[in-house]
Amino acid sequence: MRPTLINRIFAILFLAVFLSSLFYLTAVIVRIPSIGAILVKEPGERYFVKSIEPAGQAQVKGIRVGDQILEVNGNPVSEFENVIKYNSIEYADRVLILHKDNVKQEIAFPKGWTGDHSVWELLIQLYIPGISLVIFCAFSGFLYVKRRNDKAAIMLIMFFISIGISYYSSAASYRSDPVGNTVIYVVLPVIPLLFMSFMNSYLQRFNVLFISKRALGTLFGINGAVGIVSLLYIWTDLFSIQVYNYIVIAFSSVVLLGNLVCVYKLIHKFIKHRRTKLHSLFTITLISHLVAFTPFATMNLLPQIFGERQILPAAFTALFLFVLPIVYFYLSTSNQLFDIDFILTRFKYYTALALLPSIIVAAFVAFFILGENSPSWSVWFGIFFVIYIGMTLLAIRSLAWVV
């Protein structure tokens, strides 16, 4: 009785913290415009725009790479908190810009529930992450109702929720919000470790150990150390911005390390069990993990490790994570494994079938709904990928329930 009561109390506390965080993050995303301008400091306390994120207010309102920021909220740029901590002008009410053609311009960023948000900004920062969070939470709720006493199911729930809240928090993190940054820098690195914990629990029924407790504990320790330093930087003024550059590298490295360990262990188990009944399990988990995390690792993490700009915004590469709930939800709730050959064959069929309709719908959305005369390649890619992955996964989801 006592363990059940403790579990219920823990579940209630977790739900309260989760909902409170969700409400706060939603308020930040809706009320605070995403500016999306990263600065670089040059001699003489001069700050120039180093890069512009797609769909941000900086891009919409005409700020360009190379423009100089003269003032933030009527004060010197070097006095603005987010400039000091992140080389960012997020949360600014107004900025004074000196364009490259020597023309000065003051640009305002009004805040409020009816703020000046573009359709594209809301699409990639609120609607798509929100839908993904609902999907992950729906799977998690179903799992909790059906398998609340199954340790593997609980680990899978934590895995799902961590992915969903991390994706949803990314928009607040773009705004240099401390809560959004906390979720990204603390929760995101733990996701691959939760996956390995889930695999350990799930594979106990087959008397197979996915990763040793010592190795997993070491990874948790490394992530914990990076997380503590990150929290100290986010919530205090103990360190300079030079330390933040090292934190970003360390953060990207531990996330990449966790995913590389996952891939290595999956390949190792796949080879070891290729002639056993676990062959299908490790095949589908390996493929799903590669599909879900490779784009984010190669286009976001690796560039950050080497101090370069991300190739694509994380809002795009994170969409590949949608493949995970289908796979692991099925593995946790079904007493049978996928017929992997059948699944892969049908997957190729559905991806090919969804290609042409996705191109047509993406073109319609870009020209007639967003109203852009010449959409950029990033806009085209984002619209097409959202529609394409949605059509494909809808078919796969239906297939998973049939199988």
PyMOL commands that set and color helices and strands:
alter all, ss='L'
color gray80, all
select helices_A, chain A and resi 2-31+57-60+77-79+81-86+119-147+151-174+178-206+213-235+241-272+279-305+314-333+340-369+377-402
alter helices_A, ss='H'
color red, helices_A
select strands_A, chain A and resi 37-42+46-52+68-72+75-76+94-98+104-108
alter strands_A, ss='S'
color yellow, strands_A
deselect
rebuild
show_as cartoon
